[in-house]
Amino acid sequence: MYKTSKPGQIAYINGIPYRAKKRTLGCKGCALDSINLCPNITDKRYEMEKPLKCDEGDFILVKEKLSP
């Protein structure tokens, strides 16, 4: 699904570019730090692999402004 695995890479989520940055204070500063937006918050009744392994890769996502 999402191919971001380390800081510096860009991931497109719903057509919006996000750059992975080094995590320093947990999820603070992440553009997806919300119960409604975070792809890692899943229902425990469904056994699914996390689509984004930001906790293992130690990064957060910040909205990226790409210049044309």
MARBA-3410 file (N, C-alpha, C, O; in Angstrom, 1 decimal):
68
0.8,-1.2,0.0,0.0,0.0,0.0,0.9,1.3,0.0,1.0,1.9,-1.0 ~ 1.5,1.6,1.1,2.3,2.7,1.2,3.8,2.2,1.2,4.1,1.3,2.0 ~ 4.6,2.8,0.4,6.0,2.2,0.2,7.0,3.0,1.0,8.2,2.9,0.7 ~ 6.6,3.8,2.0,7.6,4.6,2.7,8.2,3.7,3.8,7.4,3.1,4.6 ~ 9.5,3.7,3.9,10.1,2.8,4.9,11.2,3.5,5.7,11.7,3.0,6.7
11.6,4.7,5.3,12.6,5.5,6.0,12.5,7.0,5.8,12.0,7.4,4.8 ~ 13.1,7.8,6.6,13.1,9.2,6.5,13.7,9.7,5.2,14.7,9.1,4.7 ~ 13.1,10.7,4.6,13.5,11.3,3.3,12.7,10.8,2.1,12.7,11.5,1.1 ~ 12.0,9.7,2.2,11.2,9.2,1.1,9.8,10.0,1.1,9.4,10.5,2.1 ~ 9.2,9.9,-0.1,7.9,10.6,-0.3,6.9,9.5,-0.5,7.1,8.5,-1.2
5.7,9.6,0.2,4.6,8.7,0.0,3.4,9.5,-0.4,3.2,10.6,0.1 ~ 2.6,8.9,-1.3,1.4,9.6,-1.8,0.2,8.8,-1.1,0.0,7.6,-1.4 ~ -0.5,9.5,-0.3,-1.7,8.9,0.4,-2.9,9.7,-0.1,-3.0,10.9,0.2 ~ -3.8,9.0,-0.8,-5.0,9.7,-1.4,-4.6,10.8,-2.3,-5.3,11.8,-2.3 ~ -3.5,10.7,-3.0,-3.1,11.7,-4.0,-2.3,12.9,-3.4,-2.0,13.8,-4.1
-2.1,12.9,-2.1,-1.4,14.0,-1.4,0.0,13.5,-1.0,0.2,12.4,-0.4 ~ 1.0,14.3,-1.4,2.4,13.9,-1.1,2.8,14.2,0.3,2.5,15.3,0.8 ~ 3.4,13.2,1.0,3.9,13.3,2.3,5.4,12.9,2.3,5.7,11.9,1.7 ~ 6.2,13.7,3.0,7.6,13.3,3.2,7.8,12.7,4.6,7.3,13.2,5.6 ~ 8.6,11.6,4.6,8.9,11.0,5.9,10.0,11.7,6.5,11.1,12.0,5.9
9.9,12.1,7.8,10.9,12.8,8.6,11.2,12.0,9.8,10.4,11.2,10.3 ~ 12.4,12.2,10.4,12.8,11.5,11.6,11.9,11.8,12.8,11.5,12.9,13.0 ~ 11.5,10.7,13.5,10.6,10.9,14.6,11.4,11.2,15.8,12.4,10.6,16.1 ~ 10.9,12.3,16.6,11.6,12.7,17.8,10.7,12.6,19.0,11.2,12.2,20.1 ~ 9.5,13.0,18.9,8.5,13.0,20.0,7.3,12.1,19.7,6.2,12.6,19.9
7.5,10.9,19.4,6.4,10.0,19.0,5.7,10.5,17.8,6.3,10.8,16.8 ~ 4.4,10.6,17.8,3.6,11.0,16.7,3.4,12.5,16.6,2.7,12.9,15.6 ~ 3.9,13.2,17.5,3.7,14.7,17.5,4.4,15.3,16.3,5.6,15.0,16.0 ~ 3.6,16.0,15.5,4.1,16.7,14.3,3.8,15.9,13.0,3.9,16.4,11.9 ~ 3.2,14.7,13.2,2.8,13.9,12.0,1.5,14.5,11.5,0.6,14.9,12.2
1.4,14.6,10.1,0.2,15.2,9.5,-1.0,14.2,9.7,-2.1,14.6,9.5 ~ -0.7,12.9,10.0,-1.8,12.0,10.1,-2.0,11.6,11.6,-2.5,10.5,11.9 ~ -1.6,12.5,12.5,-1.7,12.2,13.9,-3.2,12.5,14.4,-3.4,13.5,15.0 ~ -4.1,11.6,14.0,-5.5,11.8,14.3,-6.1,10.4,14.3,-5.7,9.5,13.6 ~ -7.1,10.1,15.2,-7.7,8.8,15.2,-8.4,8.5,13.9,-8.6,7.3,13.5
-8.8,9.5,13.1,-9.5,9.3,11.9,-8.5,9.2,10.7,-8.9,8.6,9.7 ~ -7.3,9.7,10.8,-6.4,9.7,9.6,-5.3,8.7,9.7,-4.8,8.2,8.7 ~ -4.9,8.3,10.9,-3.7,7.4,11.0,-4.0,6.0,10.4,-5.0,5.4,10.9 ~ -3.2,5.6,9.5,-3.5,4.3,8.9,-3.1,3.1,9.8,-3.5,2.0,9.5 ~ -2.4,3.4,10.9,-2.0,2.3,11.8,-3.0,2.0,12.9,-2.9,1.0,13.6
-4.0,2.9,13.0,-5.0,2.6,14.0,-6.1,1.8,13.3,-6.8,2.2,12.4 ~ -6.1,0.5,13.6,-7.0,-0.5,13.0,-7.9,-1.1,14.0,-7.6,-1.1,15.2 ~ -9.0,-1.7,13.6,-9.9,-2.5,14.4,-9.3,-3.8,14.8,-8.8,-4.5,13.9 ~ -9.2,-4.1,16.1,-8.5,-5.3,16.5,-9.3,-6.6,16.1,-8.7,-7.7,16.1 ~ -10.5,-6.4,15.7,-11.3,-7.6,15.3,-10.8,-8.1,13.9,-11.1,-9.3,13.6
-10.1,-7.3,13.2,-9.7,-7.7,11.9,-8.1,-7.8,11.9,-7.4,-6.8,12.2 ~ -7.7,-9.0,11.6,-6.2,-9.2,11.6,-5.7,-8.7,10.2,-5.8,-9.4,9.2 ~ -5.1,-7.5,10.3,-4.5,-6.9,9.1,-3.1,-6.5,9.4,-2.8,-6.1,10.5 ~ -2.2,-6.5,8.4,-0.9,-6.0,8.6,-0.9,-4.4,8.5,-1.8,-3.9,7.8 ~ -0.1,-3.8,9.3,-0.1,-2.3,9.3,0.3,-1.8,7.9,1.3,-2.3,7.4
-0.4,-0.9,7.3,-0.1,-0.4,6.0,1.1,0.5,6.0,1.8,0.6,5.0 ~ 1.4,1.1,7.1,2.5,2.0,7.2,3.3,1.7,8.5,2.7,1.8,9.6 ~ 4.5,1.3,8.4,5.3,0.9,9.6,6.2,2.1,10.1,7.4,2.0,10.2 ~ 5.5,3.2,10.5,6.2,4.4,10.9,6.8,4.2,12.3,7.9,4.7,12.6 ~ 6.2,3.4,13.1,6.8,3.1,14.5,8.1,2.3,14.4,9.0,2.5,15.1
8.1,1.3,13.5,9.3,0.5,13.3,10.4,1.3,12.6,11.6,1.1,12.9 ~ 10.0,2.1,11.6,10.9,2.9,10.8,11.4,4.1,11.5,12.3,4.8,11.0 ~ 10.7,4.5,12.6,11.0,5.7,13.4,10.9,7.0,12.6,11.9,7.8,12.5 ~ 9.8,7.2,11.9,9.5,8.4,11.1,8.1,8.9,11.3,7.2,8.1,11.7 ~ 7.8,10.1,10.9,6.5,10.7,10.9,6.3,11.2,9.5,7.3,11.3,8.7
5.1,11.5,9.1,4.8,12.1,7.8,4.4,13.5,7.9,3.6,13.9,8.7 ~ 5.0,14.4,7.0,4.8,15.8,7.0,4.3,16.1,5.5,4.9,15.6,4.6 ~ 3.2,16.9,5.4,2.7,17.3,4.1,3.8,18.0,3.3,4.4,18.9,3.8 ~ 4.0,17.5,2.1,5.1,18.0,1.2,4.4,18.9,0.2,3.4,18.6,-0.4 ~ 5.1,20.1,-0.1,4.7,21.0,-1.2,5.6,20.8,-2.3,6.8,21.2,-2.3
5.2,20.1,-3.4,6.0,19.9,-4.5,5.8,21.0,-5.5,4.7,21.4,-5.9 ~ 6.9,21.6,-5.9,6.9,22.7,-6.9,6.7,22.1,-8.3,7.3,21.1,-8.6 ~ 6.0,22.8,-9.1,5.7,22.3,-10.5,6.9,22.5,-11.4,6.9,22.2,-12.6
END
